Amino acid sequence: MEDKIKELVIARLRRMPLNYKFAIRGESLSRAELISCVNKRTEIGERIIKMHLNYLRSFKKNVE
Protein backbone atom coordinates (compact mmCIF):
# COMPACT_ATOMS: atom_id res chain seq x y z
CA MET A 1 0.00 0.00 0.00
CA GLU A 2 2.80 2.43 0.84
CA ASP A 3 4.32 2.03 -2.62
CA LYS A 4 0.99 2.82 -4.26
CA ILE A 5 0.59 5.94 -2.14
CA LYS A 6 4.14 7.02 -2.99
CA GLU A 7 3.45 6.51 -6.71
CA LEU A 8 0.20 8.48 -6.43
CA VAL A 9 2.01 11.42 -4.82
CA ILE A 10 4.78 11.29 -7.43
CA ALA A 11 2.18 11.25 -10.22
CA ARG A 12 0.53 14.33 -8.69
CA LEU A 13 3.90 16.08 -8.40
CA ARG A 14 4.69 15.32 -12.06
CA ARG A 15 1.49 17.15 -13.07
CA MET A 16 2.77 20.38 -11.53
CA PRO A 17 4.43 22.99 -13.77
CA LEU A 18 8.16 22.55 -14.41
CA ASN A 19 8.93 25.90 -12.79
CA TYR A 20 6.98 24.98 -9.62
CA LYS A 21 8.82 25.75 -6.38
CA PHE A 22 7.79 24.61 -2.92
CA ALA A 23 9.14 26.22 0.24
CA ILE A 24 9.57 24.13 3.36
CA ARG A 25 11.77 24.86 6.36
CA GLY A 26 13.27 27.85 4.62
CA GLU A 27 14.30 25.76 1.61
CA SER A 28 12.93 26.22 -1.88
CA LEU A 29 12.61 22.88 -3.70
CA SER A 30 11.92 22.30 -7.38
CA ARG A 31 9.45 19.73 -8.67
CA ALA A 32 12.32 17.31 -9.40
CA GLU A 33 13.72 17.75 -5.90
CA LEU A 34 10.29 17.08 -4.38
CA ILE A 35 9.95 13.89 -6.41
CA SER A 36 13.44 12.83 -5.31
CA CYS A 37 12.57 13.43 -1.64
CA VAL A 38 9.44 11.31 -1.98
CA ASN A 39 11.33 8.53 -3.78
CA LYS A 40 14.03 8.45 -1.10
CA ARG A 41 11.44 8.70 1.70
CA THR A 42 13.38 11.52 3.36
CA GLU A 43 11.82 13.48 6.20
CA ILE A 44 10.68 16.11 3.71
CA GLY A 45 9.39 13.38 1.41
CA GLU A 46 7.32 11.92 4.24
CA ARG A 47 5.87 15.36 4.97
CA ILE A 48 4.97 15.82 1.31
CA ILE A 49 3.21 12.45 1.25
CA LYS A 50 1.30 13.31 4.41
CA MET A 51 0.32 16.71 2.99
CA HIS A 52 -1.01 15.15 -0.23
CA LEU A 53 -2.92 12.45 1.66
CA ASN A 54 -4.55 15.06 3.88
CA TYR A 55 -5.50 17.06 0.80
CA LEU A 56 -7.05 14.01 -0.89
CA ARG A 57 -8.87 12.97 2.30
CA SER A 58 -10.46 16.42 2.48
CA PHE A 59 -12.24 15.64 -0.80
CA LYS A 60 -13.63 12.42 0.63
CA LYS A 61 -15.01 14.29 3.65
CA ASN A 62 -16.73 16.81 1.40
CA VAL A 63 -18.35 14.08 -0.69
CA GLU A 64 -19.75 12.11 2.24
C-alpha positions as CSV (number, residue, x, y, z in Angstrom):
1,M,0.0,0.0,0.0
2,E,2.8,2.4,0.8
3,D,4.3,2.0,-2.6
4,K,1.0,2.8,-4.3
5,I,0.6,5.9,-2.1
6,K,4.1,7.0,-3.0
7,E,3.5,6.5,-6.7
8,L,0.2,8.5,-6.4
9,V,2.0,11.4,-4.8
10,I,4.8,11.3,-7.4
11,A,2.2,11.3,-10.2
12,R,0.5,14.3,-8.7
13,L,3.9,16.1,-8.4
14,R,4.7,15.3,-12.1
15,R,1.5,17.2,-13.1
16,M,2.8,20.4,-11.5
17,P,4.4,23.0,-13.8
18,L,8.2,22.6,-14.4
19,N,8.9,25.9,-12.8
20,Y,7.0,25.0,-9.6
21,K,8.8,25.7,-6.4
22,F,7.8,24.6,-2.9
23,A,9.1,26.2,0.2
24,I,9.6,24.1,3.4
25,R,11.8,24.9,6.4
26,G,13.3,27.9,4.6
27,E,14.3,25.8,1.6
28,S,12.9,26.2,-1.9
29,L,12.6,22.9,-3.7
30,S,11.9,22.3,-7.4
31,R,9.5,19.7,-8.7
32,A,12.3,17.3,-9.4
33,E,13.7,17.8,-5.9
34,L,10.3,17.1,-4.4
35,I,10.0,13.9,-6.4
36,S,13.4,12.8,-5.3
37,C,12.6,13.4,-1.6
38,V,9.4,11.3,-2.0
39,N,11.3,8.5,-3.8
40,K,14.0,8.4,-1.1
41,R,11.4,8.7,1.7
42,T,13.4,11.5,3.4
43,E,11.8,13.5,6.2
44,I,10.7,16.1,3.7
45,G,9.4,13.4,1.4
46,E,7.3,11.9,4.2
47,R,5.9,15.4,5.0
48,I,5.0,15.8,1.3
49,I,3.2,12.4,1.3
50,K,1.3,13.3,4.4
51,M,0.3,16.7,3.0
52,H,-1.0,15.2,-0.2
53,L,-2.9,12.5,1.7
54,N,-4.6,15.1,3.9
55,Y,-5.5,17.1,0.8
56,L,-7.0,14.0,-0.9
57,R,-8.9,13.0,2.3
58,S,-10.5,16.4,2.5
59,F,-12.2,15.6,-0.8
60,K,-13.6,12.4,0.6
61,K,-15.0,14.3,3.7
62,N,-16.7,16.8,1.4
63,V,-18.4,14.1,-0.7
64,E,-19.8,12.1,2.2
